[in-house]
Amino acid sequence: MKLFEFEAKDILRKYGLQTPSGSIARDPVEVEIVAKRLGKPVALKAQVLVSGRGKSGGIQFADDVGEAKKAAIYLIGSHIKGNVVRSLLVEEKLSIVDQYYASITIDRQARRYVVLASTNGGVDVEETALTSPNRISRYWVDPATGFNEETAKATVAQFSFNGDRDITEFASVIATLYRVAMDYDAELVEINPLAKTSSGEFIAADARIVLDDNALFRHPEFEDRGSAGMDDNPREAEAKRQNLAYVDLSGDIGIIGNGAGLVMATMDLVHLLGGRAANFLDIGGGAQPEVVGKGLMLVMSKPGVKAVLINILGGITRCDLAARGIIGGLSEVADEKPVAVRLMGTNDEVGREMLRLAGIPVYPDMETATKKVIGWVKR
């Protein structure tokens, strides 16, 4: 579960970390009220569950109440990366002299938490990680010993600071983020940038927290959110309502499979052969025709999808039922796009014949089907 920035900052304040003064606002009138109360230049920050909003115009600055109201009229109701802006975080504009980066996340390959820190924070931290990896410190946490301020100091010892006070402050923030991650079962706790102001304070200018859905039962304060309703992406929200494992991606080839491993392998093959996946959709084992059909309709509904690759390996899932779902889903789609199907396993001969009679191409293996779809897209 992704938390909005204002929710993440509420949590950080509980642990003693400083955040800019401000409040959430849901219309221009509320923005005007908050800006008047602050009585200084403000930042208006769109509350959307995507990264990179700053480069997409989702953060505006205003020197007075009039400018703040105008910016609010522009932002509220606008779209950022397909997400509707319904609320703004209105905060004091900080006087920043340095920007740092700090996060706690999960290294799934190492099967442990990793602490990331850098003295080069801000919107281009991803570029820093690619071009200057030596500017980012990494520390893999031993769960048996944990992570504290002394360890944090050692983690950032490679960097140059303006005095011991900055080292101590930065290390304290990182150690606190680790406590937040442990207490909230978080997959990610990030401050970017961690701003050092002209007064010497370290303030969380922006923050992100992602919670592990499997641990939400331990955090009843979030049970009323309803994950499907809080995710601004309409397809991901609809998928959650239908209990489908769906993630939106930036490509143009729709991907459907039964089983997370098979779907990931299919996406890898698409990428290897020169294509780009538009989504991840796992219909799960033993999926009934209705589930397959709804999944296909969901993928077809995404603008920019030029073709769909369906990869079914029938073990628990019966291929004839999957075929029936594909045929039913296509019959309900208004804007039909080319579909290639690879079908193998239980009742696969029956399923293939059903698809052939319906005029839906079926291919004998993953590679052939993938090449066909990529060819359609590039044609």
N, C-alpha and C positions, 0 to 999 in steps of 0.2 A: 504494500500500500504506500503510495507516494503522499507525502504531506505537503500542503501549501507552505510557502515561505513564512507566512505569519504564524502558522502552527508550529513550524520548526523553531522559530525564534521564541515562541512562548515556552517551549521545552528548554531551550538553552538558558533563558533567564532564570528558570527554576534552579539551575545548577550554578548560578552566579556569574554567567558570562554576560558581557555588556552588548546591547543591541541599540540601534538608533531609536530615539523617541518617535512615536507615531502610533497610528491606529488603522484598522481596516475600514474601508468605505465602499459602499455598493452603488452609489449614484453621485452625480456632481454636487448635489447639495451637501451630502455627508463629507465629500472631499473638501468643500469650502469651509465647513465647520472645523475639520481637523487642521487645515492649513491656518485658520485664524487662531486656533488654540496654540499651535506651535510657534507662530509669530516670527518665522524665519524662512529662508529658502527651503524648498522641499523637493523630495524625489517621489514620483508617482510610479509604482511598480505593479505591473499587471500580474495578477495571481493566476497563473496557468501552470499545469503540471508537465512542462517541457523545459528543456535547457536551451540556452542560446536566445532567450527573449530579448536581451539587450541589443543584440545585433539585428533583431527583427523589429525594433521600434517599440518594444514593450516597456521600456523605462524612459520616462520623461522627467525633466527638471523644470522647476518654476521658481521665480524669484519672489512672487507675491501671490496673494489669494486669487486675483483675477486670472493670472496665468495658470494657476493650479486648476481652476474651474474649466478653463478652455482645454487644457490637456486632458482632463477627466472626460469631457464630452467627446474628445477624439478617441480616447482609449476604450472606454466602456462600450461594449457591443462590437468592438473590432475583433479581428481574427489574427491569431499568432500561431503559425504552423498548424492551421486547421482547428485551433482551439478558440472558443469564444471567451472573451474577457468579460467576466461578470462582477469582478471586484478588484479594488486597488489597495495596495498597502501604501499609505501616505506617511512618509518619514522625513525627519530633518535631513537636510543635505549635509554630508560630512565634509570636513576639511581634511583630506587624506594626503599624507606625505609618503607612506609606504603601503604596499599591498602584499599580503602573505596568503598562502594556501595551506589548508589543513583538512584532512579527512581520515575517516576510519571506514574501511570497506572490507569485503570478503574476497580473498584470493581463492577461488574455487579449486584451482589446480593444486595449490599448496594445502588446501583444506584448513585454512586458519585466517584470522583477521590480519590485515596489513595496514600499517599506519603510513600515510603519505603526507609529506610536508615540503613546502618550498617558500623561498623568499621572493618568488616571482608569481604572485597571484594575479587574479583578474580574468578578463574574458578570453585571453589567449593562453591560458594555462595548458590546454590540450596541445597547442603548438609547441610550448616549452617542453612538454613530455616527449614529443617526437624529435625535435631538433636538438634539444640540450638536456638529455636525461640526467646528466650529472647535477643539474640544478634542482632535482627532486630527490628527496631522501625517502627511503623505504625501509620499514622495519616490520618483519613478520613476528606477530605476537605468539609466544608460547602460552597456550591457555592455562597451563599449570602454574605459571608464575605471574601472568597478567602484565599490566602496563601502568607505570606510574610516572611522576614528574621527573625523577632522576633518569629513568629510561628515556623519557622524552627529551631531556637535555642532551643525552648522548646521541639521540637520533638526529638532532639538528646541529650537532657540533661542527659539521663540515661547512656551515654557512658563516658569513661575516655579519656581525650585528654591531649596532651602535651602543655598546656597553652591556654589562651583565644583566641589567634590568630587562632589556628587550628579550634576552635569551630566556630568562625566568618567566616572563609573561607569556611568551610564545609556547614554551614547554608546558606551562600550566593549562593553557587553552587546549592543547593537544591531549593531555592527560584527561581533561574533563570530557572531551569528545568521546574518549574511549569508555568512560563511565556511562555516558548517555547511550552509546551503542549497546553496552551490556544490559543496562536496565530496561531498554526499550526493544530488545531483540531486533536491532536495526541491521539492515543489509548495507546501508550507507548513512553516514553522518558527515556532512561537509560544510565548511565555511569557506566561501570564495567570493569576494576577497575578505580576508581578515584584515581590517584596515587599522593602521596606526595613524592616529589623527595628529594635527599640529600641537595638540595639548599633551601628546605622549600616551594617550589611551589606546588600548587594543579593543576594537569593536567589530562584532560580526555584521559586516555590511550586507551580506547575503548568506543564506543558509538553506541546505537541503537535507531532508531526512526521508529514507525509504525503509519501511518496516517489513519484516518477514510476515507474509500473510498467514503462514502456518502457526505463528505465535500470537495472533491477535486475540485468542481466547484469554491470554494473560493480561490484556490491556482493554478492559471493558469501556474505557473512556472513548474508544474509537468504534464501538460496536454499532452505534446509531448512524455512522457515516454511510454505510452501504457502499462497498467499493465500486459497484457498477454506476452508482449515481455521482460519485465524486471524480471520476476520471473524465476529463473534458473531451477525450477522443470518442466520438459517437460509436465507432465500430468496436473499439475495445470495450466500451460500456455495454453495448448490445451483446457482445460475446460473453461477458461475465453474467449477464442476465440469463443467457442460454447455457451456462456452464461449459463454455468452449474455451480452450486455451489458445488465445489469439493475441498476437503482438503486431502492431503496424510497423512497417519498414518503408524504406524510401524508393524501392525499385518498381518494376512494372510487370513482374511475373508473379501471379498469385500462386501460393503453395498450400496444398492440403495433403495431410497424411494421417495415418493412425499410429500414434506413438511418438513421443517427443524425440527419441533418437533417430527414428526414420525421417521425421520432418527436418531435423537438423542436417542429416546426411544429404537429404534432397537439396536443401539450401546450399550446402557446400558444393555439391555437384553443379548446380546452376551457376554459382560464382566461378567455379573452376573452368567452366565451358564458356564463360564470357557474358553471362546474364546477371540480372539483379533481382533479388526477391522483393516482392511488394509486401509480404507478410509472413508470419509464422502462424499456422493453424493446425492444431492437433485435435482431431475429432475423438481420439481415445480408442481404447480397445473395446470391441463388442458394440460399436456404434450402430444404432438402428437407422433405417432409411431416413426418418425425419431429421435426425441429427446431421447426417451427411448432406441432406438437401439444404438445411438451414445454413450450414457452414459454407456451402458453395454459393448460396445467395449472398451471404455476408461478404465473401471475397469479391464476387462480381460487382458488388455495390460500390467498391472503392474506385474513385476517379483515378485515372492513370494506369489501371490494370489493363494490359493489352491482351493477355492470354493467361490461362490457368493450367497448372500442372498438378495432377492428382496422383498420389503414389500410395497404393494400398497393398499391404502385405497381410493376407488373411490368415490369422491364427485363431484368436478368439473372434475376430471380425470375419463375418461371412461375406465373400466377394459378391454373391448374388444380391445380398441386402444392400451392400455399398453401391452396386450398379443401379439398383432401384432408386436409391436416394439421389444419385447423380442425375438420373433421367428426370426424377420429380423436381429437383432443384432447378434444372435448366428450363423446365416447362413453366416455372414461375418467374423467370428473369425476363425483364423487358429489354434490357440492353445486353444481349447475349454476346459473349466473347469466345474465341477459340479455346477448346479444352483438349488436353492430351491426358490419357489415363494409362497408368501402368497398374495392372491388376494381377496379383499372384497369391495363391494359397487356397484356403477352403472354398470349394465351389467356384473356382476361378473360371472354368470353362463355361459354366452357366452364365456367370457375370459378363464374361467377354461377349458371348453371343447376344445377350440382352443389349449391351452397348452398341454392338455392330448393327443390330436391327434398328436401333434408335439413331443411327448415323453418327455415333460418337467415336472418334478414333481411339483405338486401344493398341498399345505397343508392348513388345515382349519383355523389355528390360528398362531400367531407369535411364541409362545413358541415351538410348534411342529416343525415348519420350522427351527427355530434357533437350536434346539437340533439336527436335522438331519444334518445341515451344520457343526456343531461342531464335530459331529461324523465322518463325511467324512474327516475332516481336521486331526483329531487325529488318524485316522485309520492307 
